[in-house]
Amino acid sequence: MFSVHKQSGEFLYQQVIDLICQQIGSGALSPGDKLPSLRHLSSELTVSIPTVRQAYLELERQGQIVAREKSGYFIQDKQNNPLVSIGCRTCRPVEVRCRNLIERIYDAIHSPGVLPFGIANPCMALPATKTLNRTMKRVMARAEERTLGYAHTIGDLGLRRQLSYRYLNHGLSVNPDEILITNGAQEALALALKSVASEGDVIAVESPAYHGLLELIESLGMLALELETCPVSGVSLEALDKALRRHQVAACMFSSSLSNPLGCVSSNQHRQAMVELLESYSVPLIEDDVYGDLIYAGPRPHPAQYYSRKGLVLTCSSFSKTVAPGYRIGWLLAGSAFRTAHKLKRSISCSSGLLQQMTLTDFLASGDYDRHLKRLLPVLKYNAQRMSAAISRYFPKQTGISQPGGGSVLWLQLPRKVDSVLLFQQAIEQDISILPGTVFSAGRRYKNHIRLSYGHPWSDNIDAGLSKLAELVHRQLTDNPD
Ligand SMILES: Cc1ncc(COP(=O)(O)O)c(C=O)c1O
């Protein structure tokens, strides 16, 4: 099945644990599967039976496996409590007022030494630092002064070509001249939104929605219309249809390939129906695809733009979640709004960092990007499983936990009496960051929800942080009984 390294210096039982977790992470072992007997695994790995027993007992303590009398050990198949959709009965456009809260939270969570459950930084789970640095050095040695100059306002041709090849693999044929390189996905989203809508317009978003979209809508003086979103299949097409009939929707902004914070992946069928519905009303869709390459639960769906017949779908993405958020390199496929978006880009930020663009071009062309993703995805999946198991162990039993199809965040539905903003304040005093659910809603929903990131290497420290966070939740419940 696999092997341990007796000379590595690491405890043998820990190596057995790691091997089993890797098998769970890669999907080779699934919930409900029976593990080999103690005797069988000890002879396979040439370690003692007590070593394997110690590993199994520890995995059982972590909630990863269960012992069944006279049958042996099995991978935990207990489903976490599913999330319950809280619906959006009062579906009407509202002004967004979340900027102050987001500002307060961001000041706190970026402080050094704070446990980073509040920051979605998936590539930290397996940084590509060495390969990336080597690539950058190579680029600097080759191109010298050119790397210090301005990039073309549209972006470096090499990078746009690489992106064009990649989209072809996802079924989307896009010419390099239709790709605009931006300063991260956030600039792409801003350019897209400004290109298709104006102050006072109504923008439909998923509920819960990525807080960066809400902040953008707020800063541009637009109104947000929250649409009910299923934690498994994505934005409700029924709710979307109703909204389009009732309101003058100027555009939709959905993170529909992999939603943040729900982590759900909408199917190709769903995406096709969504685009057809929107284009029948001539309403543009801005798809935030920043997590598209981090889907580990199955194949990556087609970008929504693949289904567009009228050029009304705009795709925004970046390398922030996959490679390096500090590079600030993203892109926009603006469809029929390309010229407007390009003019805006020129007037706002001229161009994006050339050295970073050239480094990423080489990183993609050499195959390093794909190799990196291939290693990163199982780590993220493994982290999600470890974090879900720890939450089931420490948090109140009514806690609902999302089952993400990729990315790096879990969305938790805590008992109704929990106040997530208060929890954020209490947690930050203990150097633990979280994101309270209210920042994911224009209508201040999700008061008892939180988002936790698993985008850092799993460690005892992270496990201990979750246990402390759960204590705070339990304390809120005992301080505020029925
Ligand atoms: C869903 C989503 N979209 C966009 C962004 C912004 O990405 P970037 O850092 O590339 O600007 C983020 C960053 O957290 C995000 O989570």
The ligand as a MOL file (V3000), in Angstrom:
LIG
                    3D

  0  0  0     0  0            999 V3000
M  V30 BEGIN CTAB
M  V30 COUNTS 16 16 0 0 0
M  V30 BEGIN ATOM
M  V30 1 C -13.8190 35.2330 -4.2270 0
M  V30 2 C -12.6910 36.2130 -4.3540 0
M  V30 3 N -12.6330 37.0180 -5.4240 0
M  V30 4 C -11.6460 37.9050 -5.5810 0
M  V30 5 C -10.6430 38.0480 -4.6550 0
M  V30 6 C -9.5670 39.0640 -4.8680 0
M  V30 7 O -8.4630 38.4440 -5.4280 0
M  V30 8 P -7.0710 39.2100 -5.6910 0
M  V30 9 O -6.2680 39.0500 -4.4510 0
M  V30 10 O -6.4920 38.5360 -6.8640 0
M  V30 11 O -7.3920 40.6350 -5.9650 0
M  V30 12 C -10.6660 37.2420 -3.5100 0
M  V30 13 C -9.6290 37.3980 -2.4850 0
M  V30 14 O -9.7800 37.0380 -1.3400 0
M  V30 15 C -11.7140 36.3000 -3.3480 0
M  V30 16 O -11.7810 35.4880 -2.2940 0
M  V30 END ATOM
M  V30 BEGIN BOND
M  V30 1 1 1 2
M  V30 2 1 2 3
M  V30 3 2 2 15
M  V30 4 2 3 4
M  V30 5 1 4 5
M  V30 6 1 5 6
M  V30 7 2 5 12
M  V30 8 1 6 7
M  V30 9 1 7 8
M  V30 10 2 8 9
M  V30 11 1 8 10
M  V30 12 1 8 11
M  V30 13 1 12 13
M  V30 14 1 12 15
M  V30 15 2 13 14
M  V30 16 1 15 16
M  V30 END BOND
M  V30 END CTAB
M  END
